[in-house]
């Protein structure tokens, strides 16, 4: 993404309202606002440590569930067809 500056110069006896409208149109055509908003509200990904802890917790819970299933503490209901 390149930095885009939008520049509009006043033409002769052009009034300020039409100058502002022309500027707004140029800004929308250039796509500056969507790019800036995407950068402003971008969310960071999870850190390596958080990802690792979440994975370990998931593995621990899966092992506990499997152990409970083998011991008969978990009842699995089968769907009727």
RASUL-V57454 format. One record per residue. N is the residue number from 0. NEAR is the number of other C-alpha atoms within 8 Angstrom. D_FIRST is the distance of its C-alpha to the first C-alpha in whole Angstrom. Layout:
BEGIN
N_NEAR_D_FIRST / N_NEAR_D_FIRST
END
This chain:
BEGIN
0_2_0 / 1_3_4 / 2_4_7 / 3_6_9 / 4_4_12 / 5_8_15 / 6_5_18 / 7_7_22 / 8_5_25 / 9_7_28 / 10_5_30 / 11_4_34 / 12_5_36 / 13_8_33 / 14_6_33 / 15_6_31 / 16_6_31 / 17_8_29 / 18_12_27 / 19_8_25 / 20_8_25 / 21_9_24 / 22_11_21 / 23_8_21 / 24_8_20 / 25_9_17 / 26_11_15 / 27_9_16 / 28_6_15 / 29_8_12 / 30_8_11 / 31_9_10 / 32_8_13 / 33_7_12 / 34_8_9 / 35_8_11 / 36_8_14 / 37_8_12 / 38_7_11 / 39_6_15 / 40_6_17 / 41_6_16 / 42_4_19 / 43_4_19 / 44_4_21 / 45_6_25 / 46_6_26 / 47_6_28 / 48_6_31 / 49_8_31 / 50_9_30 / 51_8_33 / 52_8_35 / 53_8_34 / 54_8_35 / 55_8_38 / 56_8_39 / 57_8_39 / 58_8_41 / 59_8_43 / 60_8_44 / 61_8_44 / 62_8_47 / 63_8_49 / 64_9_48 / 65_8_50 / 66_8_52 / 67_10_53 / 68_10_53 / 69_7_56 / 70_7_58 / 71_7_58 / 72_7_57 / 73_8_54 / 74_6_55 / 75_4_53 / 76_4_54 / 77_4_54 / 78_4_53 / 79_3_56 / 80_2_55
END
